[in-house]
């Protein structure tokens, strides 16, 4: 199993792009969780 070290980010644009992807993914996950809870409690 090969393990590669991540390359350092050399400029702010790439850094902000990576952070944006992480924030977007977390937002989608939390929004999905809230939607599931809403429909669960709406059905009760």
PDB file of N, H, CA, C and O in Angstrom:
ATOM      1  N   UNK A   1       0.850  -1.172   0.000  1.00  0.00           N
ATOM      2  CA  UNK A   1       0.000   0.000   0.000  1.00  0.00           C
ATOM      3  C   UNK A   1       0.899   1.239   0.000  1.00  0.00           C
ATOM      4  O   UNK A   1       1.688   1.445   0.922  1.00  0.00           O
ATOM      5  N   UNK A   2       0.772   2.047  -1.028  1.00  0.00           N
ATOM      6  H   UNK A   2       0.131   1.880  -1.777  1.00  0.00           H
ATOM      7  CA  UNK A   2       1.582   3.260  -1.135  1.00  0.00           C
ATOM      8  C   UNK A   2       0.892   4.423  -0.444  1.00  0.00           C
ATOM      9  O   UNK A   2      -0.298   4.669  -0.642  1.00  0.00           O
ATOM     10  N   UNK A   3       1.648   5.123   0.358  1.00  0.00           N
ATOM     11  H   UNK A   3       2.615   4.923   0.519  1.00  0.00           H
ATOM     12  CA  UNK A   3       1.131   6.312   1.021  1.00  0.00           C
ATOM     13  C   UNK A   3       1.917   7.508   0.497  1.00  0.00           C
ATOM     14  O   UNK A   3       3.142   7.563   0.611  1.00  0.00           O
ATOM     15  N   UNK A   4       1.200   8.454  -0.072  1.00  0.00           N
ATOM     16  H   UNK A   4       0.205   8.409  -0.164  1.00  0.00           H
ATOM     17  CA  UNK A   4       1.833   9.641  -0.624  1.00  0.00           C
ATOM     18  C   UNK A   4       1.583  10.829   0.294  1.00  0.00           C
ATOM     19  O   UNK A   4       0.466  11.050   0.761  1.00  0.00           O
ATOM     20  N   UNK A   5       2.630  11.577   0.540  1.00  0.00           N
ATOM     21  H   UNK A   5       3.538  11.397   0.161  1.00  0.00           H
ATOM     22  CA  UNK A   5       2.472  12.781   1.348  1.00  0.00           C
ATOM     23  C   UNK A   5       1.736  13.832   0.524  1.00  0.00           C
ATOM     24  O   UNK A   5       1.997  13.979  -0.670  1.00  0.00           O
ATOM     25  N   UNK A   6       0.822  14.563   1.152  1.00  0.00           N
ATOM     26  H   UNK A   6       0.610  14.444   2.122  1.00  0.00           H
ATOM     27  CA  UNK A   6       0.154  15.630   0.397  1.00  0.00           C
ATOM     28  C   UNK A   6       1.146  16.737   0.057  1.00  0.00           C
ATOM     29  O   UNK A   6       2.046  17.054   0.835  1.00  0.00           O
ATOM     30  N   UNK A   7       0.959  17.308  -1.113  1.00  0.00           N
ATOM     31  H   UNK A   7       0.228  17.050  -1.745  1.00  0.00           H
ATOM     32  CA  UNK A   7       1.831  18.395  -1.537  1.00  0.00           C
ATOM     33  C   UNK A   7       1.386  19.687  -0.855  1.00  0.00           C
ATOM     34  O   UNK A   7       0.189  19.919  -0.693  1.00  0.00           O
ATOM     35  N   UNK A   8       2.324  20.513  -0.463  1.00  0.00           N
ATOM     36  H   UNK A   8       3.297  20.324  -0.595  1.00  0.00           H
ATOM     37  CA  UNK A   8       1.937  21.782   0.157  1.00  0.00           C
ATOM     38  C   UNK A   8       1.229  22.687  -0.848  1.00  0.00           C
ATOM     39  O   UNK A   8       1.566  22.715  -2.031  1.00  0.00           O
ATOM     40  N   UNK A   9       0.261  23.408  -0.357  1.00  0.00           N
ATOM     41  H   UNK A   9      -0.013  23.386   0.604  1.00  0.00           H
ATOM     42  CA  UNK A   9      -0.482  24.328  -1.215  1.00  0.00           C
ATOM     43  C   UNK A   9       0.362  25.584  -1.399  1.00  0.00           C
ATOM     44  O   UNK A   9       0.813  26.190  -0.427  1.00  0.00           O
ATOM     45  N   UNK A  10       0.567  25.963  -2.648  1.00  0.00           N
ATOM     46  H   UNK A  10       0.200  25.471  -3.437  1.00  0.00           H
ATOM     47  CA  UNK A  10       1.514  27.034  -2.935  1.00  0.00           C
ATOM     48  C   UNK A  10       0.877  28.417  -3.064  1.00  0.00           C
ATOM     49  O   UNK A  10       1.589  29.421  -3.018  1.00  0.00           O
ATOM     50  N   UNK A  11      -0.435  28.493  -3.223  1.00  0.00           N
ATOM     51  H   UNK A  11      -1.012  27.678  -3.259  1.00  0.00           H
ATOM     52  CA  UNK A  11      -1.044  29.825  -3.310  1.00  0.00           C
ATOM     53  C   UNK A  11      -2.410  29.823  -2.622  1.00  0.00           C
ATOM     54  O   UNK A  11      -2.981  28.773  -2.325  1.00  0.00           O
ATOM     55  N   UNK A  12      -2.908  31.028  -2.384  1.00  0.00           N
ATOM     56  H   UNK A  12      -2.445  31.880  -2.626  1.00  0.00           H
ATOM     57  CA  UNK A  12      -4.157  31.187  -1.637  1.00  0.00           C
ATOM     58  C   UNK A  12      -5.361  30.680  -2.398  1.00  0.00           C
ATOM     59  O   UNK A  12      -6.310  30.196  -1.781  1.00  0.00           O
ATOM     60  N   UNK A  13      -5.358  30.772  -3.700  1.00  0.00           N
ATOM     61  H   UNK A  13      -4.587  31.166  -4.201  1.00  0.00           H
ATOM     62  CA  UNK A  13      -6.513  30.330  -4.490  1.00  0.00           C
ATOM     63  C   UNK A  13      -6.756  28.834  -4.316  1.00  0.00           C
ATOM     64  O   UNK A  13      -7.894  28.406  -4.121  1.00  0.00           O
ATOM     65  N   UNK A  14      -5.706  28.052  -4.386  1.00  0.00           N
ATOM     66  H   UNK A  14      -4.782  28.400  -4.545  1.00  0.00           H
ATOM     67  CA  UNK A  14      -5.864  26.606  -4.204  1.00  0.00           C
ATOM     68  C   UNK A  14      -6.286  26.272  -2.780  1.00  0.00           C
ATOM     69  O   UNK A  14      -7.104  25.378  -2.563  1.00  0.00           O
ATOM     70  N   UNK A  15      -5.726  26.993  -1.809  1.00  0.00           N
ATOM     71  H   UNK A  15      -5.061  27.719  -1.986  1.00  0.00           H
ATOM     72  CA  UNK A  15      -6.090  26.770  -0.418  1.00  0.00           C
ATOM     73  C   UNK A  15      -7.568  27.050  -0.190  1.00  0.00           C
ATOM     74  O   UNK A  15      -8.272  26.249   0.425  1.00  0.00           O
ATOM     75  N   UNK A  16      -8.033  28.189  -0.686  1.00  0.00           N
ATOM     76  H   UNK A  16      -7.461  28.841  -1.185  1.00  0.00           H
ATOM     77  CA  UNK A  16      -9.445  28.548  -0.507  1.00  0.00           C
ATOM     78  C   UNK A  16     -10.368  27.585  -1.255  1.00  0.00           C
ATOM     79  O   UNK A  16     -11.486  27.319  -0.815  1.00  0.00           O
ATOM     80  N   UNK A  17      -9.896  27.072  -2.379  1.00  0.00           N
ATOM     81  H   UNK A  17      -8.988  27.289  -2.737  1.00  0.00           H
ATOM     82  CA  UNK A  17     -10.687  26.092  -3.129  1.00  0.00           C
ATOM     83  C   UNK A  17     -10.856  24.806  -2.307  1.00  0.00           C
ATOM     84  O   UNK A  17     -11.953  24.252  -2.239  1.00  0.00           O
ATOM     85  N   UNK A  18      -9.783  24.341  -1.693  1.00  0.00           N
ATOM     86  H   UNK A  18      -8.892  24.791  -1.749  1.00  0.00           H
ATOM     87  CA  UNK A  18      -9.851  23.142  -0.852  1.00  0.00           C
ATOM     88  C   UNK A  18     -10.776  23.361   0.350  1.00  0.00           C
ATOM     89  O   UNK A  18     -11.601  22.506   0.671  1.00  0.00           O
ATOM     90  N   UNK A  19     -10.632  24.500   1.002  1.00  0.00           N
ATOM     91  H   UNK A  19      -9.962  25.195   0.741  1.00  0.00           H
ATOM     92  CA  UNK A  19     -11.487  24.807   2.147  1.00  0.00           C
ATOM     93  C   UNK A  19     -12.946  24.892   1.699  1.00  0.00           C
ATOM     94  O   UNK A  19     -13.842  24.435   2.409  1.00  0.00           O
ATOM     95  N   UNK A  20     -13.182  25.470   0.536  1.00  0.00           N
ATOM     96  H   UNK A  20     -12.455  25.841  -0.041  1.00  0.00           H
ATOM     97  CA  UNK A  20     -14.541  25.565   0.008  1.00  0.00           C
ATOM     98  C   UNK A  20     -15.166  24.206  -0.225  1.00  0.00           C
ATOM     99  O   UNK A  20     -16.343  24.004   0.074  1.00  0.00           O
ATOM    100  N   UNK A  21     -14.388  23.264  -0.758  1.00  0.00           N
ATOM    101  H   UNK A  21     -13.432  23.427  -1.001  1.00  0.00           H
ATOM    102  CA  UNK A  21     -14.910  21.912  -0.962  1.00  0.00           C
ATOM    103  C   UNK A  21     -15.260  21.247   0.365  1.00  0.00           C
ATOM    104  O   UNK A  21     -16.275  20.559   0.471  1.00  0.00           O
ATOM    105  N   UNK A  22     -14.430  21.452   1.362  1.00  0.00           N
ATOM    106  H   UNK A  22     -13.606  22.011   1.276  1.00  0.00           H
ATOM    107  CA  UNK A  22     -14.704  20.862   2.670  1.00  0.00           C
ATOM    108  C   UNK A  22     -15.971  21.462   3.274  1.00  0.00           C
ATOM    109  O   UNK A  22     -16.822  20.736   3.789  1.00  0.00           O
ATOM    110  N   UNK A  23     -16.094  22.786   3.211  1.00  0.00           N
ATOM    111  H   UNK A  23     -15.402  23.376   2.793  1.00  0.00           H
ATOM    112  CA  UNK A  23     -17.275  23.457   3.757  1.00  0.00           C
ATOM    113  C   UNK A  23     -18.526  23.018   3.010  1.00  0.00           C
ATOM    114  O   UNK A  23     -19.565  22.786   3.629  1.00  0.00           O
ATOM    115  N   UNK A  24     -18.442  22.904   1.705  1.00  0.00           N
ATOM    116  H   UNK A  24     -17.599  23.092   1.202  1.00  0.00           H
ATOM    117  CA  UNK A  24     -19.590  22.462   0.907  1.00  0.00           C
ATOM    118  C   UNK A  24     -20.013  21.044   1.291  1.00  0.00           C
ATOM    119  O   UNK A  24     -21.204  20.769   1.441  1.00  0.00           O
ATOM    120  N   UNK A  25     -19.053  20.156   1.449  1.00  0.00           N
ATOM    121  H   UNK A  25     -18.085  20.379   1.327  1.00  0.00           H
ATOM    122  CA  UNK A  25     -19.373  18.776   1.827  1.00  0.00           C
ATOM    123  C   UNK A  25     -20.022  18.683   3.194  1.00  0.00           C
ATOM    124  O   UNK A  25     -20.995  17.950   3.376  1.00  0.00           O
ATOM    125  N   UNK A  26     -19.492  19.420   4.153  1.00  0.00           N
ATOM    126  H   UNK A  26     -18.702  20.015   4.006  1.00  0.00           H
ATOM    127  CA  UNK A  26     -20.068  19.406   5.496  1.00  0.00           C
ATOM    128  C   UNK A  26     -21.467  20.013   5.481  1.00  0.00           C
ATOM    129  O   UNK A  26     -22.367  19.521   6.161  1.00  0.00           O
ATOM    130  N   UNK A  27     -21.649  21.077   4.710  1.00  0.00           N
ATOM    131  H   UNK A  27     -20.918  21.477   4.158  1.00  0.00           H
ATOM    132  CA  UNK A  27     -22.969  21.713   4.620  1.00  0.00           C
ATOM    133  C   UNK A  27     -24.000  20.763   4.017  1.00  0.00           C
ATOM    134  O   UNK A  27     -25.137  20.704   4.486  1.00  0.00           O
ATOM    135  N   UNK A  28     -23.620  20.035   3.002  1.00  0.00           N
ATOM    136  H   UNK A  28     -22.697  20.082   2.621  1.00  0.00           H
ATOM    137  CA  UNK A  28     -24.539  19.068   2.383  1.00  0.00           C
ATOM    138  C   UNK A  28     -24.903  17.975   3.390  1.00  0.00           C
ATOM    139  O   UNK A  28     -26.065  17.579   3.491  1.00  0.00           O
ATOM    140  N   UNK A  29     -23.908  17.492   4.132  1.00  0.00           N
ATOM    141  H   UNK A  29     -22.964  17.814   4.050  1.00  0.00           H
ATOM    142  CA  UNK A  29     -24.166  16.433   5.112  1.00  0.00           C
ATOM    143  C   UNK A  29     -25.096  16.923   6.220  1.00  0.00           C
ATOM    144  O   UNK A  29     -26.041  16.227   6.591  1.00  0.00           O
ATOM    145  N   UNK A  30     -24.833  18.105   6.742  1.00  0.00           N
ATOM    146  H   UNK A  30     -24.066  18.670   6.441  1.00  0.00           H
ATOM    147  CA  UNK A  30     -25.683  18.632   7.819  1.00  0.00           C
ATOM    148  C   UNK A  30     -27.088  18.964   7.306  1.00  0.00           C
ATOM    149  O   UNK A  30     -28.070  18.734   8.012  1.00  0.00           O
ATOM    150  N   UNK A  31     -27.191  19.490   6.111  1.00  0.00           N
ATOM    151  H   UNK A  31     -26.394  19.677   5.537  1.00  0.00           H
ATOM    152  CA  UNK A  31     -28.503  19.775   5.534  1.00  0.00           C
ATOM    153  C   UNK A  31     -29.309  18.507   5.312  1.00  0.00           C
ATOM    154  O   UNK A  31     -30.517  18.481   5.552  1.00  0.00           O
ATOM    155  N   UNK A  32     -28.640  17.455   4.855  1.00  0.00           N
ATOM    156  H   UNK A  32     -27.660  17.476   4.661  1.00  0.00           H
ATOM    157  CA  UNK A  32     -29.322  16.177   4.679  1.00  0.00           C
ATOM    158  C   UNK A  32     -29.814  15.604   5.991  1.00  0.00           C
ATOM    159  O   UNK A  32     -30.913  15.055   6.071  1.00  0.00           O
ATOM    160  N   UNK A  33     -28.994  15.735   7.015  1.00  0.00           N
ATOM    161  H   UNK A  33     -28.101  16.181   6.950  1.00  0.00           H
ATOM    162  CA  UNK A  33     -29.405  15.252   8.336  1.00  0.00           C
ATOM    163  C   UNK A  33     -30.624  16.012   8.846  1.00  0.00           C
ATOM    164  O   UNK A  33     -31.551  15.409   9.386  1.00  0.00           O
ATOM    165  N   UNK A  34     -30.626  17.324   8.678  1.00  0.00           N
ATOM    166  H   UNK A  34     -29.873  17.814   8.239  1.00  0.00           H
ATOM    167  CA  UNK A  34     -31.765  18.120   9.122  1.00  0.00           C
ATOM    168  C   UNK A  34     -33.026  17.772   8.334  1.00  0.00           C
ATOM    169  O   UNK A  34     -34.118  17.736   8.901  1.00  0.00           O
ATOM    170  N   UNK A  35     -32.888  17.516   7.038  1.00  0.00           N
ATOM    171  H   UNK A  35     -32.001  17.545   6.577  1.00  0.00           H
ATOM    172  CA  UNK A  35     -34.049  17.145   6.225  1.00  0.00           C
ATOM    173  C   UNK A  35     -34.632  15.815   6.691  1.00  0.00           C
ATOM    174  O   UNK A  35     -35.850  15.662   6.773  1.00  0.00           O
ATOM    175  N   UNK A  36     -33.765  14.859   6.996  1.00  0.00           N
ATOM    176  H   UNK A  36     -32.775  14.983   6.929  1.00  0.00           H
ATOM    177  CA  UNK A  36     -34.240  13.552   7.468  1.00  0.00           C
ATOM    178  C   UNK A  36     -34.962  13.699   8.806  1.00  0.00           C
ATOM    179  O   UNK A  36     -36.018  13.103   9.018  1.00  0.00           O
ATOM    180  N   UNK A  37     -34.388  14.492   9.703  1.00  0.00           N
ATOM    181  H   UNK A  37     -33.530  14.976   9.531  1.00  0.00           H
ATOM    182  CA  UNK A  37     -35.044  14.716  11.000  1.00  0.00           C
ATOM    183  C   UNK A  37     -36.388  15.406  10.824  1.00  0.00           C
ATOM    184  O   UNK A  37     -37.356  15.052  11.498  1.00  0.00           O
ATOM    185  N   UNK A  38     -36.463  16.383   9.933  1.00  0.00           N
ATOM    186  H   UNK A  38     -35.677  16.671   9.386  1.00  0.00           H
ATOM    187  CA  UNK A  38     -37.708  17.106   9.705  1.00  0.00           C
ATOM    188  C   UNK A  38     -38.808  16.161   9.222  1.00  0.00           C
ATOM    189  O   UNK A  38     -39.919  16.180   9.751  1.00  0.00           O
ATOM    190  N   UNK A  39     -38.502  15.334   8.216  1.00  0.00           N
ATOM    191  H   UNK A  39     -37.600  15.318   7.786  1.00  0.00           H
ATOM    192  CA  UNK A  39     -39.512  14.440   7.680  1.00  0.00           C
ATOM    193  C   UNK A  39     -39.855  13.335   8.667  1.00  0.00           C
ATOM    194  O   UNK A  39     -40.980  12.836   8.672  1.00  0.00           O
ATOM    195  N   UNK A  40     -38.900  12.949   9.499  1.00  0.00           N
ATOM    196  H   UNK A  40     -37.986  13.355   9.494  1.00  0.00           H
ATOM    197  CA  UNK A  40     -39.178  11.939  10.517  1.00  0.00           C
ATOM    198  C   UNK A  40     -40.191  12.476  11.533  1.00  0.00           C
ATOM    199  O   UNK A  40     -41.167  11.802  11.861  1.00  0.00           O
ATOM    200  N   UNK A  41     -39.949  13.701  12.029  1.00  0.00           N
ATOM    201  H   UNK A  41     -39.155  14.248  11.763  1.00  0.00           H
ATOM    202  CA  UNK A  41     -40.832  14.252  13.039  1.00  0.00           C
ATOM    203  C   UNK A  41     -42.154  14.755  12.439  1.00  0.00           C
ATOM    204  O   UNK A  41     -43.167  14.821  13.135  1.00  0.00           O
ATOM    205  N   UNK A  42     -42.138  15.105  11.167  1.00  0.00           N
ATOM    206  H   UNK A  42     -41.315  15.051  10.602  1.00  0.00           H
ATOM    207  CA  UNK A  42     -43.369  15.529  10.515  1.00  0.00           C
ATOM    208  C   UNK A  42     -44.342  14.344  10.396  1.00  0.00           C
ATOM    209  O   UNK A  42     -45.558  14.521  10.472  1.00  0.00           O
ATOM    210  N   UNK A  43     -43.804  13.160  10.214  1.00  0.00           N
ATOM    211  H   UNK A  43     -42.816  13.015  10.153  1.00  0.00           H
ATOM    212  CA  UNK A  43     -44.630  11.964  10.072  1.00  0.00           C
ATOM    213  C   UNK A  43     -45.222  11.474  11.380  1.00  0.00           C
ATOM    214  O   UNK A  43     -46.145  10.660  11.364  1.00  0.00           O
ATOM    215  N   UNK A  44     -44.724  11.941  12.501  1.00  0.00           N
ATOM    216  H   UNK A  44     -43.974  12.602  12.515  1.00  0.00           H
ATOM    217  CA  UNK A  44     -45.227  11.469  13.802  1.00  0.00           C
ATOM    218  C   UNK A  44     -46.451  12.205  14.218  1.00  0.00           C
ATOM    219  O   UNK A  44     -47.001  11.933  15.285  1.00  0.00           O
TER     220      UNK A  44
END
